[in-house]
Amino acid sequence: MKKSGICVAAAAALLCVAATAAADWMDFDGEAYEEPAGSSFAVLLNPRDEIYGIGMGWGMWLVNTPVFADYAATFFNNGIEDAFYGGFGLTLRLMPHWKVAPFVGAGGAYNWSWSRRNDAPTGPQDSTEPSDRGEPYWDGHVEAGLRIWRANRAGLFEVLGRYCRVSLQGNRDYWLVGISTGTGF
């Protein structure tokens, strides 16, 4: 009987803790911890692999921290895949609130293929051609760069380098260089 009494007491304690946590979670106001950082526009490129595109993002700071999140939509031509893509992703950065602020970050995106240029092969098939060329893919990326705010902090200029690891077969990862401007602070 002692074991069952201990189990009942432990279950009751766990239920009380869970009920209290649920009440706290229901009252959680995430906006109290977020600070809007504004919108941005980026030009992304990699001339070697013929990757050219644009990105539009919306930034968010965690209040009183160097943690920055950037939600972005991108549209780009990927020469490695011989296709045009549209993507949506999130990047988390560590970036101080300085006028000239270096940053590092990591994130991911889903890239949807809008056009595949190799749908209708016309000649002999190349056995080295990946079967998933031009397909939609996930990417994980790491980045580093420098953000410069204007004196009034109503505008910014940013340069970055980004390495993208893709979910497709084979070694089709790529680098991007980006130049960005925006209304962030």
BELSULKA-V881477 format. One record per backbone hydrogen bond with DSSP energy under -0.5 kcal/mol. NH is the residue of the N-H (numbers start at 1). CO is the residue of the C=O. Records with the same first field share a line. If there is no record, write none. Layout:
NH->CO, CO
This chain:
5->1
6->2
7->3
8->4
9->5
10->6
11->7
12->8
13->9
14->10
15->11
16->12
17->13
18->14
19->15
20->16
21->17
22->18
23->19
24->20
25->21
26->22
27->23
28->25
30->28
32->29
33->30
34->31
35->61
37->59
38->59
40->57
41->181
42->55
43->179
44->53
45->177
46->51
49->46
50->46, 47
51->46
52->50, 77
53->44
54->75
55->42
56->73
57->40
58->71
59->38
60->69
61->35
62->67
63->33, 61
65->62
68->66, 93
69->60
70->91
71->58
72->89
73->56
74->87
75->54
76->85
77->52
78->76, 83
79->50, 77
82->78
83->78
84->115
85->76
86->112
87->74
88->110
89->72
90->108
91->70
92->106
93->68
94->104
95->66, 93
96->102
98->96
101->99, 147
102->100
103->145
104->94
105->143
106->92
107->141
108->90
109->139
110->88
111->137
112->86, 110
114->84, 112
115->84
117->82, 115
119->116
121->119
127->125
129->126
133->130
135->132
137->111
139->109
140->165
141->107
142->163
143->105
144->161
145->103
146->159
147->101
148->157
149->99
150->155
153->150
156->182
157->148
158->180
159->146
160->178
161->144
162->176
163->142
164->162, 174
165->140
166->164
167->138
172->170
174->164
176->162
177->45
178->160
179->43
180->158
181->41
182->156
183->39
184->39
185->37
